[in-house]
Amino acid sequence: VKDDQINYVDYAVFYCRQDVNCLTQIMINFAQLLEGQGLEGINGTLPFSISLWKYRTASSIGYDYFKKAVMLKKQGTEYVPAHNWCIPKSTLRYLVQQTIRGGRVMTRDNEKWYYKATDESNYLQDYDGVSLYPSAMSLLWLTEGAPKLIKGDFTEEAIKLCFAPPDGDDNFSKYIYKDGCIHVTYINTRKDRHFPLLCVKDPKTKLNNYKNFHEETVNTWVNVIDLFNLMDFQDAEIHWDAAIVWEGERYFEIREGIQKLFEFRAQNKKHPIQMVIKLILNSIFGKSILKPQDREKVLVPKKGFRVDREHGGYIEIDTWNEYFNANAYRIHRFEDLNGNFMDVELYKRDTSSSFNIFGSNVLAMARRIIGRVMALAEDIEEQHPELSPGLFYTDTDSMHIRQDLLLLLEEEYKNKYGTEIKGSKLTQFHIDFDPPQTFMQDEIVKGACESYFVMKKVYADQLIGDKSSIDYHMRLKGIPIDLVKYENYKQIYDGEAVTFNMLDGHTSFFYKNGEVGSRFSMTREIMTREAREKRKHPEELDENKKSKLVF
């Protein structure tokens, strides 16, 4: 500051240097922690010692920890395979990849719902799984040996007889197959669920939809854990004609490795390091399910120069023409960028490998953990009709459930499975409504007294605190939440189309022909599928597809 004026250039340089200095010190401290050194304010040490500077992402750290702690063993100064692992590639990788399904996200029966509690006893709660994917890994194993392909005409009885079950520490050696990916041709779920356990791709929309199956012919590869889910919770009849199976031994080192990381995070729950450990835990299996890369992009200059060996100097050449002639058989598409470069997308032969059977098992076991809880809740609804409907929405690791149903669920789960479902340990669940900032200090959320569940990723809860404060917990995929009002959910629920100005307090950029620009107008319209169909075909509105109100 000089003569009451600020030199903004000097200030910007100073600010940037301070920012870099701060980040540098953070990285140095983090590197020391990963190398096994203790740090002030952090309890305990990590269960591994690595050099941070060899990695670019937290997921790379997590996957390397997984390999060294579970798949490899140290022999002298080198790491060698701990067992005879088979890492899928090529056709095997492709087939196993077909069994990978994301988390279950749906409203009850895939319909829209409005709920208003009558009193405090039936407020809705957001019941959330404790670290669902780490929980799944804490129950899993790795199977050694190369898989083999079997063919024939089989039913679900062959699965029960030949495949080791996913639960417990039973004597797995009495089963022929320890892991498997099965090609299913027919499914009939004798027990319908409001929240079914398996999704298949819709041939029309190409989207994965969780559904009940009524004597349906299918053509899909499914992880055997998912098929156990169908048999155990929906009494499914299954026909299959082929399977990729592993007959080797199961090894359980992954359980100890996950438990150690989780305990370190629990010891540092109030320290920012816990967020990094959470990211590492959740991304350990992520690299194992990466799809093969069958495309690659290159920028090719349209013109160039080459040495003129005959006359000396340089001559101009048509670089793009030469490149196209040499690589035409590999080109998928190309685009002219500003007349100087060509943006080219090439076909690529991916020869890499990926341990995707492990990733497939993690996702399937995660569905089993939450599927077991929700299936039991549905069974309790049938026994106590006054509590139905009691489940309204699920998003991968959580569910919206009535408080009175939840109390019965926690009691019945202990009776049926012999363990507590409520808690902060792996495989347990807890209520996850965080107090909004508008709540008073130390005020606790009692639950949601009113809720709209419109469709996937579109729902809202009116929360009430123990000191009578009221605020909202809202989700609307694709729309910044500061643009959304609680009233918008009623509008969408009632069949109206709501338009949001995406540039209200926000900016948006676009990239075209090698140039970046900012948009001056950007809106997004949200409505239900029913409303969209009614707009297209107003005379064909199905009376059976009307929404449900519960009071």
Order of alpha helices (4+ residues) and beta strands (2+ residues): alpha-alpha-beta-beta-alpha-beta-beta-beta-alpha-beta-beta-alpha-beta-beta-beta-beta-alpha-beta-beta-alpha-alpha-beta-beta-beta-alpha-beta-beta-alpha-beta-beta-alpha-beta-beta-beta-beta-alpha-beta-beta-beta-beta-alpha-beta
